[in-house]
Amino acid sequence: MSGADRIFRALFVFYLAGFAFYLFAPLVIMSAASFNESRFPTVIPWQGTTLDWFRAMWADRAMWEALWTSAVVAFFVVVISIPAGTAAALVLTTLHARARSFAYALMVSPLLTPGVVIGIATLILWRQVGVGGGLLLIVIAQASFIICYVMLMVVARLQRFDRTQEEAALGLGASRFMVFRRVLLPFLRPALLASAGLAVLQSFENYNTTLFVRGFETPLTVFIATKVRTGLTPAVNALALIMIAVTVIGAVAYELARRRRLRDNRAADLPH
């Protein structure tokens, strides 16, 4: 290995280490703060190890109500975004090149629009028809841009789809609906599952849009922002640590299941 290669490799390792530190250090510090006896979410000074903030989290009824509100919103956002985003992707892939470019720019425009603008515009529009702020408007406002994420992920998956499978199924007498259900939908399943997970995460973390359309509802992000102004305690850190643990466990379980399914498929393809 030449000197230039060694320098490049060392710089690459240094970059990866710096990126990992930048990404995970805040999460580690936030998680550690949930075990500190300090009434403020900090690790310096360390005043002793305790589990009191987990008990405080469990006893905080307002926090659990905010978490439930965010979960309900995320569920309905997924229910709306997955079908709408999939339909948009299917339409986009069937258009001619010029029309596809225009439709693509139109469909991704909500992603380029500031969340504040989306929130205010949604509130003004739906108030004209008598719909005020609340759960319904939160779902509508969030779904208006989360649909774009679903569409992009499904479009990326569709670009690898072999259209001859559709043609073969239609040639054998299958209906359009049967082709979609038996051929296309199984192929899109990984993208749909990933899109659903992304939609949940985007819904949970959204603040700018939600703030303007929430009415008297208090999702988790609004609850935490309010706590920052009135007095944040490490009980919020304890909840964040549990959510991180659940996310990591879910991701590991999904990856293990995916590898086992892939291994089973390879074993089934081997000649007996």
C-alpha positions in Angstrom: 0.0 0.0 0.0 1.5 3.4 -1.0 1.8 6.4 1.2 -1.0 8.2 -0.5 -3.4 5.2 0.0 -2.5 5.1 3.7 -3.2 8.8 4.1 -6.5 8.5 2.2 -7.5 5.5 4.4 -6.6 7.3 7.6 -8.6 10.4 6.5 -11.5 8.1 5.6 -11.4 6.4 9.0 -11.1 9.8 10.8 -14.1 11.1 8.8 -16.2 8.0 9.8 -15.3 8.4 13.4 -16.1 12.1 13.4 -19.4 11.5 11.7 -20.3 8.7 14.2 -19.4 11.0 17.1 -21.4 13.9 15.6 -24.4 11.6 15.1 -24.4 9.6 18.3 -22.8 11.8 21.0 -25.9 13.9 21.6 -28.0 10.7 21.9 -25.6 9.3 24.4 -25.5 12.5 26.5 -29.3 12.8 26.4 -29.7 9.2 27.5 -27.2 9.5 30.3 -29.0 12.6 31.6 -32.0 10.5 32.4 -30.0 8.7 35.1 -28.6 11.9 36.7 -30.2 13.1 39.9 -30.0 16.7 38.7 -33.4 18.3 38.1 -32.1 19.7 34.8 -31.3 17.4 31.8 -27.5 17.6 32.1 -24.6 15.3 32.8 -22.3 17.9 34.2 -22.2 18.0 37.2 -23.1 14.4 37.8 -25.1 14.4 41.1 -25.6 10.7 41.4 -27.3 7.8 39.6 -31.0 7.4 40.0 -34.1 5.9 38.3 -36.4 8.5 39.7 -36.9 10.2 36.3 -38.3 7.0 34.9 -40.8 6.9 37.7 -41.6 10.6 37.1 -42.1 9.8 33.4 -44.5 7.0 34.3 -46.5 9.3 36.6 -46.6 12.2 34.1 -50.2 11.9 32.8 -49.8 14.9 30.5 -46.8 13.4 28.8 -48.6 10.1 28.1 -51.6 11.9 26.7 -49.3 13.8 24.4 -47.6 10.6 23.3 -51.0 9.0 22.7 -52.1 12.0 20.6 -48.9 11.7 18.5 -49.5 8.0 18.0 -53.1 8.5 16.8 -51.9 11.2 14.4 -49.1 9.0 13.1 -51.5 6.1 12.6 -53.9 8.1 10.4 -51.1 9.8 8.6 -49.8 6.4 7.6 -53.3 5.3 6.6 -53.6 8.3 4.2 -50.0 8.6 3.0 -49.3 5.0 2.0 -52.3 4.6 -0.5 -52.0 8.2 -1.8 -48.2 8.1 -2.2 -48.3 4.7 -3.9 -51.0 5.9 -6.3 -49.0 9.0 -7.1 -45.9 6.9 -7.8 -47.9 4.6 -10.1 -49.3 7.5 -12.0 -45.9 9.2 -12.2 -44.2 6.1 -13.7 -46.8 5.8 -16.5 -46.5 9.4 -17.8 -44.4 10.5 -20.7 -41.1 12.1 -20.1 -42.3 15.8 -20.4 -45.4 15.3 -18.4 -43.5 13.2 -15.8 -41.1 16.0 -15.2 -43.9 18.5 -14.6 -45.9 16.1 -12.4 -42.7 15.2 -10.4 -42.0 18.9 -9.7 -45.6 19.4 -8.7 -45.7 16.4 -6.4 -42.5 17.1 -4.5 -43.2 20.8 -4.1 -44.6 20.3 -0.6 -41.2 19.0 0.5 -39.6 22.3 -0.6 -42.2 24.4 1.2 -41.4 25.5 4.8 -43.5 23.7 7.4 -44.7 27.0 8.8 -46.2 27.9 5.4 -47.9 24.5 5.1 -49.4 24.8 8.6 -50.7 28.3 8.1 -52.0 27.6 4.6 -53.8 24.4 5.8 -55.4 26.3 8.7 -56.6 29.1 6.5 -58.0 26.8 3.8 -59.9 24.5 6.1 -61.3 27.2 8.3 -63.2 28.4 5.2 -65.2 25.2 5.3 -65.7 25.2 9.1 -62.8 22.8 10.1 -60.8 24.3 13.0 -57.6 23.1 14.5 -57.4 19.7 16.0 -56.5 16.1 15.3 -58.2 16.1 11.8 -56.3 19.1 10.7 -53.0 17.8 12.1 -53.4 14.6 10.1 -54.3 16.6 6.9 -51.4 19.0 7.3 -48.8 16.3 8.0 -50.1 14.0 5.3 -49.8 16.8 2.7 -46.0 16.5 2.7 -45.4 13.0 4.1 -47.2 11.6 1.0 -44.2 13.0 -1.0 -41.7 10.8 1.0 -43.9 7.7 0.3 -44.1 8.6 -3.4 -40.3 9.0 -3.7 -39.6 5.7 -2.0 -42.2 3.8 -4.1 -40.9 5.4 -7.3 -37.4 4.3 -6.5 -38.7 0.7 -6.0 -40.7 0.8 -9.2 -37.7 1.7 -11.3 -36.4 -1.8 -10.7 -39.7 -3.5 -11.5 -39.7 -5.8 -14.6 -42.8 -4.8 -16.5 -42.7 -8.0 -18.4 -44.2 -9.7 -15.3 -47.3 -7.5 -15.6 -47.6 -8.3 -19.3 -47.2 -12.0 -18.8 -49.9 -12.0 -16.1 -52.3 -10.0 -18.2 -51.6 -12.3 -21.2 -52.5 -15.3 -19.0 -55.9 -13.7 -18.3 -55.3 -12.0 -15.0 -57.3 -8.8 -14.3 -55.6 -5.5 -13.6 -56.5 -5.7 -9.9 -55.2 -9.3 -9.6 -51.9 -8.2 -11.2 -51.6 -5.4 -8.7 -52.5 -7.6 -5.8 -50.5 -10.7 -6.7 -47.5 -9.3 -8.7 -46.9 -5.6 -8.0 -47.9 -5.3 -4.4 -45.6 -8.1 -3.1 -42.8 -6.4 -5.1 -43.5 -3.1 -3.4 -43.9 -4.5 0.1 -40.3 -3.5 1.3 -40.8 0.0 0.0 -44.2 0.3 1.6 -42.9 -1.0 5.0 -40.0 1.5 4.9 -42.4 4.3 3.8 -44.7 3.5 6.7 -41.8 3.6 9.2 -40.6 6.9 7.7 -44.1 8.3 7.8 -44.4 7.5 11.5 -41.0 9.1 12.3 -41.8 12.2 10.3 -45.2 12.6 12.0 -43.8 12.2 15.5 -41.0 14.7 15.0 -42.9 17.3 13.1 -43.3 20.6 15.0 -43.5 23.6 12.7 -46.6 22.5 10.8 -48.3 20.9 13.8 -48.0 24.0 15.9 -50.4 26.0 13.7 -53.1 23.4 13.2 -53.2 21.6 16.6 -56.0 23.7 18.1 -56.3 22.5 21.7 -54.5 19.2 21.1 -51.0 18.7 22.4 -48.8 16.3 20.5 -45.5 15.2 21.9 -43.4 17.7 20.1 -45.5 20.6 21.3 -45.6 19.2 24.8 -41.7 19.0 24.9 -41.4 22.5 23.4 -43.8 23.8 26.1 -41.7 22.0 28.8 -38.6 23.7 27.5 -40.2 27.1 28.1 -41.8 26.2 31.5 -39.1 23.9 32.9 -37.7 20.8 31.3 -36.9 17.8 33.5 -35.0 14.6 32.7 -38.3 12.7 32.6 -38.5 13.7 28.9 -35.0 12.2 28.5 -36.2 9.0 30.0 -39.1 8.8 27.5 -36.6 9.6 24.7 -34.3 6.8 25.8 -37.2 4.3 25.8 -38.3 5.4 22.3 -34.7 5.0 21.1 -34.5 1.5 22.6 -37.8 0.5 21.0 -36.6 1.8 17.6 -33.3 0.0 17.8 -34.9 -3.2 18.9 -37.5 -3.0 16.1 -34.8 -2.3 13.5 -32.7 -5.2 14.6 -35.7 -7.5 14.7 -36.7 -6.5 11.2 -33.1 -7.0 9.9 -32.9 -10.5 11.5 -36.2 -11.5 10.0 -35.2 -10.1 6.6 -32.0 -12.1 6.6 -33.7 -15.3 7.8 -36.3 -14.9 5.0 -33.6 -14.4 2.5 -31.7 -17.5 3.7 -34.9 -19.5 3.5 -35.5 -18.4 0.0 -32.0 -19.3 -1.1 -32.4 -22.7 0.6 -35.7 -23.3 -1.3 -34.0 -22.4 -4.6 -31.3 -25.0 -4.2 -31.8 -28.2 -6.2 -32.9 -31.2 -4.1 
